[in-house]
């Protein structure tokens, strides 16, 4: 079976990170060589940009450009070489997050994001995107219990996260062949069972 590029998306608190390690280990147990990575980040340069993006205030367009700059490096250094080797790549967020956060959340024009998407990645898209969806009030309750300092995206008000969620769901509707939407209100075991079914059919 050929290599696959899988991304996990969702609003903060929706359960994406909870299932990431399990998914990677499950794929490895089935004999796949898996590269686990994340955005922004994934490379030494990308991780430096991540620190700026998560903790420094900046102009919206600067934010979007830095996200895509980190993504170009990520594709060149990690994602494309891994897929070419026949490895599976599981990535915590990718371009859908830019459409959700910089587009939906911050209000950057979709056509600008689409131009950056075409420029930075060409025809490259994930084979499968798992979208963990959750009502914002429940997500906020989960984030309130986080034992760490929240980054500047996580600290945004509820209306920002509502727009992010709406943008994610719109993106899923526009790309039904690539997206699988999982209800984050379900139990961890219920979601794992759904993930088992999904990855068995990839």
C-alpha positions as CSV (number, residue, x, y, z in Angstrom):
1,X,0.0,0.0,0.0
2,X,1.4,3.4,-0.9
3,X,2.4,6.1,1.6
4,X,-0.4,8.3,3.0
5,X,-0.4,11.8,4.3
6,X,-2.9,12.2,7.2
7,X,-3.7,15.4,9.0
8,X,-5.6,16.1,12.2
9,X,-7.6,19.3,12.6
10,X,-10.0,20.9,15.0
11,X,-10.7,23.8,17.4
12,X,-8.5,23.9,20.5
13,X,-9.9,21.4,23.1
14,X,-11.7,19.2,20.5
15,X,-9.6,16.1,21.3
16,X,-7.2,16.1,18.4
17,X,-4.1,15.8,20.5
18,X,-5.6,13.1,22.6
19,X,-5.9,10.8,19.6
20,X,-2.8,11.7,17.7
21,X,-0.3,9.4,19.5
22,X,-2.8,6.6,19.6
23,X,-3.3,6.9,15.8
24,X,0.4,6.9,15.2
25,X,1.0,3.8,17.4
26,X,-1.9,2.0,15.8
27,X,-0.5,2.6,12.3
28,X,2.9,1.4,13.4
29,X,1.5,-1.7,15.0
30,X,0.1,-2.5,11.5
31,X,3.6,-2.3,10.0
32,X,3.6,1.2,8.7
33,X,6.7,3.4,9.0
34,X,5.1,6.7,10.4
35,X,6.6,10.2,10.6
36,X,4.7,12.2,13.3
37,X,5.0,15.9,12.9
38,X,3.1,19.2,13.5
39,X,2.3,22.7,12.3
40,X,3.4,25.3,12.8
41,X,6.7,23.6,13.3
42,X,8.1,20.2,12.2
43,X,11.6,21.5,11.3
44,X,14.2,23.5,13.3
45,X,13.2,26.7,11.5
46,X,9.5,25.9,11.7
47,X,9.8,25.4,15.5
48,X,11.4,28.9,15.8
49,X,8.6,30.3,13.8
50,X,6.1,28.5,15.9
51,X,7.3,30.3,19.0
52,X,6.8,33.6,17.3
53,X,3.4,32.7,15.9
54,X,2.0,31.4,19.2
55,X,3.4,34.0,21.5
56,X,4.1,37.3,19.6
57,X,1.4,39.7,18.4
58,X,1.7,40.6,14.7
59,X,-0.2,41.9,11.7
60,X,-2.7,39.3,10.3
61,X,-0.9,39.1,6.9
62,X,2.4,38.6,8.6
63,X,0.9,35.8,10.6
64,X,-0.4,34.1,7.5
65,X,2.9,34.5,5.6
66,X,4.9,33.1,8.5
67,X,2.5,30.1,8.7
68,X,3.0,29.4,5.0
69,X,6.8,30.0,5.2
70,X,7.0,27.4,8.0
71,X,4.8,25.1,5.8
72,X,7.0,25.4,2.8
73,X,10.1,24.4,4.8
74,X,8.0,21.6,6.4
75,X,7.0,20.2,3.1
76,X,10.5,20.4,1.7
77,X,12.4,19.0,4.7
78,X,9.9,16.5,6.2
79,X,6.6,15.7,4.5
80,X,7.5,15.2,0.9
81,X,10.8,13.3,1.5
82,X,8.9,11.0,3.9
83,X,6.1,10.2,1.4
84,X,8.7,9.7,-1.3
85,X,10.4,7.1,0.9
86,X,7.1,5.3,1.2
87,X,6.5,6.4,4.8
88,X,3.2,7.5,6.2
89,X,3.0,11.1,7.6
90,X,0.6,12.0,10.4
91,X,0.6,15.8,11.0
92,X,-1.0,17.8,13.8
93,X,-2.6,20.6,11.7
94,X,-1.9,21.7,8.1
95,X,-3.3,24.2,5.6
96,X,-6.9,23.7,6.7
97,X,-5.9,25.3,10.0
98,X,-4.8,28.5,8.1
99,X,-8.2,28.7,6.4
100,X,-9.8,28.2,9.8
101,X,-7.7,30.4,12.0
102,X,-6.3,33.1,9.8
103,X,-9.3,33.0,7.5
104,X,-12.3,32.2,9.7
105,X,-11.0,33.4,13.0
106,X,-9.1,36.5,11.9
107,X,-10.9,37.4,8.8
108,X,-8.1,37.2,6.1
109,X,-9.6,37.0,2.7
110,X,-10.0,33.4,1.4
111,X,-8.5,34.3,-2.0
112,X,-5.3,35.4,-0.4
113,X,-5.0,32.1,1.5
114,X,-5.9,30.2,-1.7
115,X,-3.0,32.0,-3.5
116,X,-0.6,31.1,-0.7
117,X,-1.9,27.5,-0.8
118,X,-1.2,27.1,-4.5
119,X,2.2,28.8,-4.3
120,X,3.5,26.9,-1.3
121,X,2.2,23.4,-1.9
122,X,1.0,23.2,-5.5
123,X,-1.2,20.1,-5.9
124,X,-0.1,18.6,-2.6
125,X,-3.0,17.8,-0.3
126,X,-3.5,15.3,2.5
127,X,-4.9,12.0,1.6
128,X,-7.1,12.1,4.7
129,X,-8.0,14.9,7.1
130,X,-9.6,14.0,10.4
131,X,-11.6,16.9,11.8
132,X,-12.4,16.7,15.5
133,X,-15.5,18.9,15.9
134,X,-16.8,20.1,19.2
135,X,-19.2,22.9,20.4
136,X,-17.1,25.9,21.6
137,X,-18.6,26.0,25.1
138,X,-17.5,22.4,25.7
139,X,-14.1,23.1,24.2
140,X,-13.7,26.1,26.4
141,X,-14.4,24.0,29.5
142,X,-11.7,21.5,28.5
143,X,-9.2,24.3,27.8
144,X,-9.9,25.9,31.2
145,X,-8.6,22.7,32.8
146,X,-5.3,22.7,30.8
147,X,-2.3,22.5,33.1
148,X,-0.2,24.9,31.0
149,X,-0.2,28.5,29.8
150,X,-2.5,29.0,26.9
151,X,-1.0,30.4,23.7
152,X,-2.4,33.6,22.0
153,X,-4.8,31.6,19.8
154,X,-6.2,29.6,22.7
155,X,-6.7,32.8,24.6
156,X,-9.0,34.3,22.0
157,X,-12.7,34.9,22.9
158,X,-15.5,32.5,22.1
159,X,-16.7,34.3,19.0
160,X,-13.2,33.8,17.4
161,X,-13.4,30.1,18.1
162,X,-17.0,29.9,16.7
163,X,-15.7,31.4,13.5
164,X,-12.8,28.9,13.4
165,X,-15.2,26.0,13.9
166,X,-17.5,27.3,11.2
167,X,-14.6,27.7,8.8
168,X,-13.4,24.1,9.5
169,X,-16.9,22.7,8.8
170,X,-17.2,24.7,5.6
171,X,-13.8,23.4,4.5
172,X,-15.0,19.9,5.2
173,X,-18.2,20.4,3.2
174,X,-16.1,21.7,0.3
175,X,-13.8,18.7,0.4
176,X,-16.0,15.7,1.4
177,X,-13.7,13.1,-0.2
178,X,-10.8,14.1,2.0
179,X,-12.4,15.0,5.3
180,X,-13.9,12.7,8.0
181,X,-15.6,14.7,10.7
182,X,-15.6,13.1,14.2
183,X,-18.0,14.3,17.0
184,X,-15.7,15.3,19.9
185,X,-18.5,14.9,22.4
186,X,-18.2,11.1,22.1
187,X,-16.2,9.0,24.5
188,X,-12.5,8.4,23.8
189,X,-13.4,4.7,23.0
190,X,-16.1,5.6,20.6
191,X,-13.8,7.9,18.7
192,X,-11.1,5.3,18.7
193,X,-13.5,2.8,17.2
194,X,-14.4,5.2,14.4
195,X,-10.8,6.0,13.8
196,X,-10.1,2.2,13.5
197,X,-12.8,2.0,10.8
198,X,-11.5,5.1,8.9
199,X,-7.9,4.1,8.8
200,X,-8.7,0.5,7.8
201,X,-10.3,1.9,4.6
202,X,-7.6,4.5,3.7
